[in-house]
Amino acid sequence: MPNRKPHGARTATQGAVARVPNPAGHGSYPGPVLTALGPGVVARRGLRASPAVEHALNEGLGTRWRNAVDAGRPPGRAAVR
C-alpha cells in the first residue's frame, strides 16, 4: 500500500498551523498606508518650517541676503518666493 494521504486531508501539523493567527499578516497592513501618507506629512512640515527658515536666514545673514542671492541668478530666471 502506498504511503500517501487521501486527497484533501491535512496532517496534524498543517491543521495546527492553519489555526494559529499570523501576527505578521495583521502587523504588515499599516506599513503601506503609512508609507503612502509620508510624503504628505513631509510636505506639510516643509511648508510650516518656511517662516522659521526665513527668520533664521534673516537673523544670520541679514535682512538683505535675498538680494545677494537674487543677484547671482542667471538673467531670465524668475525669483522663487
Phi, psi and omega in degrees: 000132181291153182266073180226154177267159178294154180301129178090351180280149179248151173278170180296322180293317180297321179294320180291320180293323181294333182271346181278124178294145183263107181294333179290328179295320180274327183285340182273351182295315182293340182303304179296326179294313179294325178295321179290328181278341185305310181300326177295320178294319179295317179296317180297316179295323178296318179293323179287335182276345184305313178298324180293320179294316178301315179297316181296320179292319177298320181290320184276323185252352183098161186287345182258019182297326184293325177298321179293322179290317180295329180294332180275358182282139178299151179300143179090352179267127180283149177285142177267122180222000000 
